[in-house]
Amino acid sequence: MSRNYPQIHIRLEPSVMEFLRRCARHQERTVGAHISFLLRREMDKEETEEAQPGSTPSSVSE
């Protein structure tokens, strides 16, 4: 199943890439799908933190 999502190219340390491959294989996902899963989980966590009363956004400054 091909999708027309934007693509990005990144350089990763070999140990990080191997970790992603192992995790993706364990979860029966492609590496790209696993990266998307991890990023979405972080997005959800940030949204949950922002929704709590008295919390401040944990955005990364650029």
PyMOL Python script that loads the backbone (N, CA, C, O; Angstrom):
from pymol import cmd

cmd.read_pdbstr("""\
ATOM      1  N   MET A   1       0.850  -1.170   0.000  1.00  0.00           N
ATOM      2  CA  MET A   1       0.000   0.000   0.000  1.00  0.00           C
ATOM      3  C   MET A   1       0.897   1.235   0.000  1.00  0.00           C
ATOM      4  O   MET A   1       1.642   1.469   0.951  1.00  0.00           O
ATOM      5  N   SER A   2       0.822   2.004  -1.045  1.00  0.00           N
ATOM      6  CA  SER A   2       1.645   3.191  -1.184  1.00  0.00           C
ATOM      7  C   SER A   2       0.842   4.428  -0.810  1.00  0.00           C
ATOM      8  O   SER A   2      -0.323   4.567  -1.181  1.00  0.00           O
ATOM      9  N   ARG A   3       1.478   5.313  -0.077  1.00  0.00           N
ATOM     10  CA  ARG A   3       0.826   6.563   0.325  1.00  0.00           C
ATOM     11  C   ARG A   3       1.662   7.722  -0.164  1.00  0.00           C
ATOM     12  O   ARG A   3       2.861   7.580  -0.407  1.00  0.00           O
ATOM     13  N   ASN A   4       1.037   8.849  -0.305  1.00  0.00           N
ATOM     14  CA  ASN A   4       1.735  10.040  -0.786  1.00  0.00           C
ATOM     15  C   ASN A   4       2.074  10.999   0.350  1.00  0.00           C
ATOM     16  O   ASN A   4       1.860  12.206   0.236  1.00  0.00           O
ATOM     17  N   TYR A   5       2.602  10.460   1.441  1.00  0.00           N
ATOM     18  CA  TYR A   5       3.021  11.298   2.555  1.00  0.00           C
ATOM     19  C   TYR A   5       4.366  11.931   2.219  1.00  0.00           C
ATOM     20  O   TYR A   5       5.145  11.365   1.452  1.00  0.00           O
ATOM     21  N   PRO A   6       4.644  13.108   2.791  1.00  0.00           N
ATOM     22  CA  PRO A   6       5.953  13.719   2.568  1.00  0.00           C
ATOM     23  C   PRO A   6       7.060  12.797   3.088  1.00  0.00           C
ATOM     24  O   PRO A   6       6.878  12.071   4.066  1.00  0.00           O
ATOM     25  N   GLN A   7       8.188  12.843   2.426  1.00  0.00           N
ATOM     26  CA  GLN A   7       9.327  12.040   2.839  1.00  0.00           C
ATOM     27  C   GLN A   7      10.417  12.933   3.394  1.00  0.00           C
ATOM     28  O   GLN A   7      10.578  14.080   2.976  1.00  0.00           O
ATOM     29  N   ILE A   8      11.161  12.389   4.343  1.00  0.00           N
ATOM     30  CA  ILE A   8      12.341  13.089   4.848  1.00  0.00           C
ATOM     31  C   ILE A   8      13.498  12.097   4.851  1.00  0.00           C
ATOM     32  O   ILE A   8      13.302  10.885   4.937  1.00  0.00           O
ATOM     33  N   HIS A   9      14.677  12.630   4.757  1.00  0.00           N
ATOM     34  CA  HIS A   9      15.875  11.805   4.816  1.00  0.00           C
ATOM     35  C   HIS A   9      16.685  12.265   6.019  1.00  0.00           C
ATOM     36  O   HIS A   9      16.977  13.452   6.162  1.00  0.00           O
ATOM     37  N   ILE A  10      17.043  11.332   6.875  1.00  0.00           N
ATOM     38  CA  ILE A  10      17.823  11.682   8.062  1.00  0.00           C
ATOM     39  C   ILE A  10      19.015  10.739   8.185  1.00  0.00           C
ATOM     40  O   ILE A  10      18.998   9.614   7.686  1.00  0.00           O
ATOM     41  N   ARG A  11      20.036  11.224   8.854  1.00  0.00           N
ATOM     42  CA  ARG A  11      21.196  10.393   9.159  1.00  0.00           C
ATOM     43  C   ARG A  11      21.071   9.943  10.603  1.00  0.00           C
ATOM     44  O   ARG A  11      20.807  10.747  11.497  1.00  0.00           O
ATOM     45  N   LEU A  12      21.264   8.652  10.820  1.00  0.00           N
ATOM     46  CA  LEU A  12      21.201   8.099  12.161  1.00  0.00           C
ATOM     47  C   LEU A  12      22.476   7.328  12.448  1.00  0.00           C
ATOM     48  O   LEU A  12      23.091   6.750  11.552  1.00  0.00           O
ATOM     49  N   GLU A  13      22.856   7.333  13.701  1.00  0.00           N
ATOM     50  CA  GLU A  13      23.982   6.500  14.113  1.00  0.00           C
ATOM     51  C   GLU A  13      23.608   5.049  13.841  1.00  0.00           C
ATOM     52  O   GLU A  13      22.439   4.684  13.972  1.00  0.00           O
ATOM     53  N   PRO A  14      24.565   4.224  13.469  1.00  0.00           N
ATOM     54  CA  PRO A  14      24.255   2.818  13.195  1.00  0.00           C
ATOM     55  C   PRO A  14      23.552   2.109  14.351  1.00  0.00           C
ATOM     56  O   PRO A  14      22.663   1.289  14.122  1.00  0.00           O
ATOM     57  N   SER A  15      23.938   2.413  15.578  1.00  0.00           N
ATOM     58  CA  SER A  15      23.300   1.768  16.730  1.00  0.00           C
ATOM     59  C   SER A  15      21.834   2.174  16.860  1.00  0.00           C
ATOM     60  O   SER A  15      20.999   1.361  17.257  1.00  0.00           O
ATOM     61  N   VAL A  16      21.516   3.426  16.529  1.00  0.00           N
ATOM     62  CA  VAL A  16      20.133   3.895  16.578  1.00  0.00           C
ATOM     63  C   VAL A  16      19.314   3.205  15.490  1.00  0.00           C
ATOM     64  O   VAL A  16      18.180   2.787  15.725  1.00  0.00           O
ATOM     65  N   MET A  17      19.896   3.090  14.305  1.00  0.00           N
ATOM     66  CA  MET A  17      19.192   2.433  13.204  1.00  0.00           C
ATOM     67  C   MET A  17      18.929   0.966  13.523  1.00  0.00           C
ATOM     68  O   MET A  17      17.843   0.456  13.246  1.00  0.00           O
ATOM     69  N   GLU A  18      19.901   0.294  14.095  1.00  0.00           N
ATOM     70  CA  GLU A  18      19.711  -1.115  14.467  1.00  0.00           C
ATOM     71  C   GLU A  18      18.637  -1.249  15.531  1.00  0.00           C
ATOM     72  O   GLU A  18      17.828  -2.175  15.484  1.00  0.00           O
ATOM     73  N   PHE A  19      18.622  -0.331  16.492  1.00  0.00           N
ATOM     74  CA  PHE A  19      17.580  -0.333  17.522  1.00  0.00           C
ATOM     75  C   PHE A  19      16.201  -0.183  16.881  1.00  0.00           C
ATOM     76  O   PHE A  19      15.272  -0.915  17.220  1.00  0.00           O
ATOM     77  N   LEU A  20      16.072   0.774  15.948  1.00  0.00           N
ATOM     78  CA  LEU A  20      14.796   0.976  15.260  1.00  0.00           C
ATOM     79  C   LEU A  20      14.377  -0.267  14.484  1.00  0.00           C
ATOM     80  O   LEU A  20      13.208  -0.652  14.504  1.00  0.00           O
ATOM     81  N   ARG A  21      15.320  -0.885  13.809  1.00  0.00           N
ATOM     82  CA  ARG A  21      15.001  -2.105  13.053  1.00  0.00           C
ATOM     83  C   ARG A  21      14.495  -3.209  13.973  1.00  0.00           C
ATOM     84  O   ARG A  21      13.498  -3.867  13.677  1.00  0.00           O
ATOM     85  N   ARG A  22      15.196  -3.408  15.101  1.00  0.00           N
ATOM     86  CA  ARG A  22      14.769  -4.453  16.046  1.00  0.00           C
ATOM     87  C   ARG A  22      13.378  -4.170  16.596  1.00  0.00           C
ATOM     88  O   ARG A  22      12.531  -5.062  16.641  1.00  0.00           O
ATOM     89  N   CYS A  23      13.142  -2.932  17.013  1.00  0.00           N
ATOM     90  CA  CYS A  23      11.838  -2.565  17.582  1.00  0.00           C
ATOM     91  C   CYS A  23      10.736  -2.696  16.540  1.00  0.00           C
ATOM     92  O   CYS A  23       9.661  -3.220  16.831  1.00  0.00           O
ATOM     93  N   ALA A  24      11.000  -2.224  15.330  1.00  0.00           N
ATOM     94  CA  ALA A  24       9.999  -2.297  14.262  1.00  0.00           C
ATOM     95  C   ALA A  24       9.669  -3.746  13.945  1.00  0.00           C
ATOM     96  O   ALA A  24       8.500  -4.093  13.773  1.00  0.00           O
ATOM     97  N   ARG A  25      10.682  -4.592  13.866  1.00  0.00           N
ATOM     98  CA  ARG A  25      10.470  -6.012  13.582  1.00  0.00           C
ATOM     99  C   ARG A  25       9.630  -6.651  14.695  1.00  0.00           C
ATOM    100  O   ARG A  25       8.719  -7.435  14.425  1.00  0.00           O
ATOM    101  N   HIS A  26       9.948  -6.307  15.942  1.00  0.00           N
ATOM    102  CA  HIS A  26       9.210  -6.849  17.080  1.00  0.00           C
ATOM    103  C   HIS A  26       7.736  -6.420  17.050  1.00  0.00           C
ATOM    104  O   HIS A  26       6.854  -7.190  17.429  1.00  0.00           O
ATOM    105  N   GLN A  27       7.481  -5.199  16.603  1.00  0.00           N
ATOM    106  CA  GLN A  27       6.118  -4.664  16.538  1.00  0.00           C
ATOM    107  C   GLN A  27       5.438  -4.956  15.203  1.00  0.00           C
ATOM    108  O   GLN A  27       4.301  -4.542  14.978  1.00  0.00           O
ATOM    109  N   GLU A  28       6.139  -5.673  14.314  1.00  0.00           N
ATOM    110  CA  GLU A  28       5.631  -6.005  12.979  1.00  0.00           C
ATOM    111  C   GLU A  28       5.252  -4.755  12.183  1.00  0.00           C
ATOM    112  O   GLU A  28       4.181  -4.668  11.582  1.00  0.00           O
ATOM    113  N   ARG A  29       6.190  -3.783  12.205  1.00  0.00           N
ATOM    114  CA  ARG A  29       6.030  -2.538  11.460  1.00  0.00           C
ATOM    115  C   ARG A  29       7.267  -2.328  10.595  1.00  0.00           C
ATOM    116  O   ARG A  29       8.304  -2.959  10.798  1.00  0.00           O
ATOM    117  N   THR A  30       7.134  -1.433   9.633  1.00  0.00           N
ATOM    118  CA  THR A  30       8.320  -0.975   8.919  1.00  0.00           C
ATOM    119  C   THR A  30       9.040   0.026   9.823  1.00  0.00           C
ATOM    120  O   THR A  30       8.468   0.521  10.794  1.00  0.00           O
ATOM    121  N   VAL A  31      10.282   0.316   9.497  1.00  0.00           N
ATOM    122  CA  VAL A  31      11.025   1.302  10.284  1.00  0.00           C
ATOM    123  C   VAL A  31      10.316   2.655  10.212  1.00  0.00           C
ATOM    124  O   VAL A  31      10.178   3.336  11.228  1.00  0.00           O
ATOM    125  N   GLY A  32       9.867   3.044   9.020  1.00  0.00           N
ATOM    126  CA  GLY A  32       9.159   4.319   8.876  1.00  0.00           C
ATOM    127  C   GLY A  32       7.877   4.366   9.699  1.00  0.00           C
ATOM    128  O   GLY A  32       7.577   5.378  10.334  1.00  0.00           O
ATOM    129  N   ALA A  33       7.128   3.276   9.687  1.00  0.00           N
ATOM    130  CA  ALA A  33       5.890   3.224  10.475  1.00  0.00           C
ATOM    131  C   ALA A  33       6.198   3.275  11.964  1.00  0.00           C
ATOM    132  O   ALA A  33       5.445   3.866  12.738  1.00  0.00           O
ATOM    133  N   HIS A  34       7.308   2.652  12.365  1.00  0.00           N
ATOM    134  CA  HIS A  34       7.665   2.670  13.785  1.00  0.00           C
ATOM    135  C   HIS A  34       8.095   4.075  14.216  1.00  0.00           C
ATOM    136  O   HIS A  34       7.748   4.523  15.309  1.00  0.00           O
ATOM    137  N   ILE A  35       8.840   4.760  13.371  1.00  0.00           N
ATOM    138  CA  ILE A  35       9.220   6.141  13.682  1.00  0.00           C
ATOM    139  C   ILE A  35       7.964   7.007  13.811  1.00  0.00           C
ATOM    140  O   ILE A  35       7.860   7.812  14.736  1.00  0.00           O
ATOM    141  N   SER A  36       7.017   6.845  12.891  1.00  0.00           N
ATOM    142  CA  SER A  36       5.756   7.600  12.976  1.00  0.00           C
ATOM    143  C   SER A  36       5.022   7.280  14.262  1.00  0.00           C
ATOM    144  O   SER A  36       4.493   8.181  14.913  1.00  0.00           O
ATOM    145  N   PHE A  37       4.980   6.000  14.642  1.00  0.00           N
ATOM    146  CA  PHE A  37       4.336   5.589  15.891  1.00  0.00           C
ATOM    147  C   PHE A  37       4.983   6.285  17.083  1.00  0.00           C
ATOM    148  O   PHE A  37       4.285   6.825  17.941  1.00  0.00           O
ATOM    149  N   LEU A  38       6.313   6.276  17.142  1.00  0.00           N
ATOM    150  CA  LEU A  38       7.016   6.892  18.259  1.00  0.00           C
ATOM    151  C   LEU A  38       6.771   8.396  18.326  1.00  0.00           C
ATOM    152  O   LEU A  38       6.576   8.951  19.407  1.00  0.00           O
ATOM    153  N   LEU A  39       6.783   9.045  17.177  1.00  0.00           N
ATOM    154  CA  LEU A  39       6.531  10.488  17.154  1.00  0.00           C
ATOM    155  C   LEU A  39       5.099  10.820  17.561  1.00  0.00           C
ATOM    156  O   LEU A  39       4.864  11.781  18.294  1.00  0.00           O
ATOM    157  N   ARG A  40       4.145  10.027  17.085  1.00  0.00           N
ATOM    158  CA  ARG A  40       2.743  10.261  17.473  1.00  0.00           C
ATOM    159  C   ARG A  40       2.553  10.074  18.974  1.00  0.00           C
ATOM    160  O   ARG A  40       1.808  10.819  19.611  1.00  0.00           O
ATOM    161  N   ARG A  41       3.237   9.068  19.535  1.00  0.00           N
ATOM    162  CA  ARG A  41       3.142   8.835  20.976  1.00  0.00           C
ATOM    163  C   ARG A  41       3.672  10.042  21.739  1.00  0.00           C
ATOM    164  O   ARG A  41       3.081  10.448  22.740  1.00  0.00           O
ATOM    165  N   GLU A  42       4.775  10.619  21.279  1.00  0.00           N
ATOM    166  CA  GLU A  42       5.306  11.829  21.911  1.00  0.00           C
ATOM    167  C   GLU A  42       4.348  13.008  21.754  1.00  0.00           C
ATOM    168  O   GLU A  42       4.175  13.797  22.683  1.00  0.00           O
ATOM    169  N   MET A  43       3.729  13.128  20.584  1.00  0.00           N
ATOM    170  CA  MET A  43       2.754  14.199  20.360  1.00  0.00           C
ATOM    171  C   MET A  43       1.578  14.053  21.316  1.00  0.00           C
ATOM    172  O   MET A  43       1.133  15.033  21.913  1.00  0.00           O
ATOM    173  N   ASP A  44       1.075  12.828  21.460  1.00  0.00           N
ATOM    174  CA  ASP A  44      -0.046  12.577  22.374  1.00  0.00           C
ATOM    175  C   ASP A  44       0.337  12.907  23.811  1.00  0.00           C
ATOM    176  O   ASP A  44      -0.453  13.491  24.552  1.00  0.00           O
ATOM    177  N   LYS A  45       1.561  12.528  24.203  1.00  0.00           N
ATOM    178  CA  LYS A  45       2.024  12.797  25.556  1.00  0.00           C
ATOM    179  C   LYS A  45       2.092  14.303  25.806  1.00  0.00           C
ATOM    180  O   LYS A  45       1.691  14.782  26.867  1.00  0.00           O
ATOM    181  N   GLU A  46       2.595  15.035  24.833  1.00  0.00           N
ATOM    182  CA  GLU A  46       2.695  16.486  24.979  1.00  0.00           C
ATOM    183  C   GLU A  46       1.313  17.126  25.066  1.00  0.00           C
ATOM    184  O   GLU A  46       1.096  18.029  25.874  1.00  0.00           O
ATOM    185  N   GLU A  47       0.372  16.659  24.230  1.00  0.00           N
ATOM    186  CA  GLU A  47      -0.994  17.190  24.283  1.00  0.00           C
ATOM    187  C   GLU A  47      -1.634  16.910  25.630  1.00  0.00           C
ATOM    188  O   GLU A  47      -2.347  17.763  26.160  1.00  0.00           O
ATOM    189  N   THR A  48      -1.396  15.741  26.193  1.00  0.00           N
ATOM    190  CA  THR A  48      -1.946  15.388  27.500  1.00  0.00           C
ATOM    191  C   THR A  48      -1.364  16.286  28.578  1.00  0.00           C
ATOM    192  O   THR A  48      -2.090  16.759  29.452  1.00  0.00           O
ATOM    193  N   GLU A  49      -0.058  16.524  28.523  1.00  0.00           N
ATOM    194  CA  GLU A  49       0.593  17.392  29.506  1.00  0.00           C
ATOM    195  C   GLU A  49       0.059  18.819  29.420  1.00  0.00           C
ATOM    196  O   GLU A  49      -0.144  19.471  30.445  1.00  0.00           O
ATOM    197  N   GLU A  50      -0.169  19.306  28.201  1.00  0.00           N
ATOM    198  CA  GLU A  50      -0.666  20.670  28.022  1.00  0.00           C
ATOM    199  C   GLU A  50      -2.104  20.809  28.498  1.00  0.00           C
ATOM    200  O   GLU A  50      -2.516  21.899  28.896  1.00  0.00           O
ATOM    201  N   ALA A  51      -2.875  19.727  28.464  1.00  0.00           N
ATOM    202  CA  ALA A  51      -4.275  19.777  28.866  1.00  0.00           C
ATOM    203  C   ALA A  51      -4.437  19.784  30.382  1.00  0.00           C
ATOM    204  O   ALA A  51      -5.514  20.115  30.879  1.00  0.00           O
ATOM    205  N   GLN A  52      -3.405  19.429  31.116  1.00  0.00           N
ATOM    206  CA  GLN A  52      -3.500  19.396  32.569  1.00  0.00           C
ATOM    207  C   GLN A  52      -3.426  20.814  33.118  1.00  0.00           C
ATOM    208  O   GLN A  52      -2.603  21.612  32.671  1.00  0.00           O
ATOM    209  N   PRO A  53      -4.291  21.133  34.092  1.00  0.00           N
ATOM    210  CA  PRO A  53      -4.292  22.481  34.674  1.00  0.00           C
ATOM    211  C   PRO A  53      -2.944  22.816  35.312  1.00  0.00           C
ATOM    212  O   PRO A  53      -2.343  21.995  36.005  1.00  0.00           O
ATOM    213  N   GLY A  54      -2.492  24.029  35.063  1.00  0.00           N
ATOM    214  CA  GLY A  54      -1.268  24.502  35.675  1.00  0.00           C
ATOM    215  C   GLY A  54       0.011  24.046  35.013  1.00  0.00           C
ATOM    216  O   GLY A  54       1.105  24.347  35.489  1.00  0.00           O
ATOM    217  N   SER A  55      -0.121  23.315  33.910  1.00  0.00           N
ATOM    218  CA  SER A  55       1.086  22.845  33.240  1.00  0.00           C
ATOM    219  C   SER A  55       1.511  23.838  32.171  1.00  0.00           C
ATOM    220  O   SER A  55       0.701  24.619  31.671  1.00  0.00           O
ATOM    221  N   THR A  56       2.777  23.798  31.833  1.00  0.00           N
ATOM    222  CA  THR A  56       3.293  24.662  30.787  1.00  0.00           C
ATOM    223  C   THR A  56       3.736  23.794  29.620  1.00  0.00           C
ATOM    224  O   THR A  56       4.184  22.667  29.829  1.00  0.00           O
ATOM    225  N   PRO A  57       3.621  24.293  28.402  1.00  0.00           N
ATOM    226  CA  PRO A  57       4.045  23.510  27.249  1.00  0.00           C
ATOM    227  C   PRO A  57       5.524  23.136  27.353  1.00  0.00           C
ATOM    228  O   PRO A  57       6.350  23.934  27.796  1.00  0.00           O
ATOM    229  N   SER A  58       5.836  21.926  26.943  1.00  0.00           N
ATOM    230  CA  SER A  58       7.227  21.477  26.991  1.00  0.00           C
ATOM    231  C   SER A  58       7.839  21.532  25.608  1.00  0.00           C
ATOM    232  O   SER A  58       8.539  20.605  25.199  1.00  0.00           O
ATOM    233  N   SER A  59       7.585  22.600  24.890  1.00  0.00           N
ATOM    234  CA  SER A  59       8.104  22.723  23.537  1.00  0.00           C
ATOM    235  C   SER A  59       9.601  22.959  23.563  1.00  0.00           C
ATOM    236  O   SER A  59      10.151  23.529  24.506  1.00  0.00           O
ATOM    237  N   VAL A  60      10.231  22.509  22.513  1.00  0.00           N
ATOM    238  CA  VAL A  60      11.664  22.658  22.379  1.00  0.00           C
ATOM    239  C   VAL A  60      11.940  23.990  21.694  1.00  0.00           C
ATOM    240  O   VAL A  60      11.371  24.273  20.639  1.00  0.00           O
ATOM    241  N   SER A  61      12.794  24.797  22.275  1.00  0.00           N
ATOM    242  CA  SER A  61      13.114  26.084  21.641  1.00  0.00           C
ATOM    243  C   SER A  61      14.115  25.865  20.530  1.00  0.00           C
ATOM    244  O   SER A  61      15.027  25.046  20.649  1.00  0.00           O
ATOM    245  N   GLU A  62      13.940  26.594  19.462  1.00  0.00           N
ATOM    246  CA  GLU A  62      14.839  26.474  18.301  1.00  0.00           C
ATOM    247  C   GLU A  62      15.748  27.644  18.226  1.00  0.00           C
ATOM    248  O   GLU A  62      16.576  27.725  17.319  1.00  0.00           O
TER     249      GLU A  62
END
""", "prot")
cmd.dss("prot")
cmd.show_as("cartoon", "prot")
cmd.util.cbc("prot")
cmd.orient("prot")
